[in-house]
Amino acid sequence: MNTSYDPANGEAATRHTNTHANTHTEQDAPAPEAAPPISPTPPTERAIWRSELIISFVLRGGVLLSAALMVIGLLSLVLTRNTAMPEPSSVASFVHAVLTGEPLALMTLGLLVLLLTPVLRVVVALITFAWQRDWRFTLITAIVLCVLLLSVLLGRGGA
């Protein structure tokens, strides 16, 4: 009796062979062993798993980067006692403050990264849904992204 993998139905197939040494027939000849499939899950489940993994990395990475920037800024603030951070008049002046290591600018950047992490998660979800050709969720995610962007663009600062 031989046991081999049957790719047609995905199960092990059992064959009875003739145990007599001199009486072999074509029916008793050993069949070539078929290799099991590389992945037991369909590609769609694998793609969903991969996209969920990417989204979890984006969320985790955003939180860790934000926390690192906040801690570096806080340590720099404690060590230098430099609390002076002029109101940035442009993006370039804010970038300059961050690059020169101003503590409050680093902490502000940490907060910005934390605020932008969910938006980046929505962008990644939009891309993965479109890549999977799941048009219903692509449309829903695009609407969510538009609402997020409109709330940022139309929102007013201050009290």
Secondary structure as UniProt FT lines:
FT   STRAND          2..6
FT   TURN            7..10
FT   STRAND          11..15
FT   HELIX           26..28
FT   HELIX           43..80
FT   HELIX           91..99
FT   TURN            100..101
FT   HELIX           103..131
FT   TURN            132..133
FT   HELIX           135..154
//
